[in-house]
Amino acid sequence: YELHERFRSGRESIENNERSGRPSTSKTDENINKVREMLANNRKLTIRQTHHYWRRDVGL
């Protein structure tokens, strides 16, 4: 219903409007390379340890 009303009001695209704030994803070439380097230096890291590192130290 809400989408229908938006199109009746003149909207022409189904794409999301840009929003302020941090993007919903932080997948960048730089971050991918950091993860690869991190895992190459310590192959025993768990997913949980990697997650905590990125949340705590990087802020993602």
FENDAQUI-V976354 format. One record per helix or strand of 3 or more residues. SS is the DSSP state (2 for helix, 1 for strand). FROM is the first residue (numbers start at 1). LEN is the number of residues. Records with the same first field share a line. If there is no record, write none. Layout:
SS: FROM-LEN, FROM-LEN
This chain:
2: 2-7, 29-13, 47-12
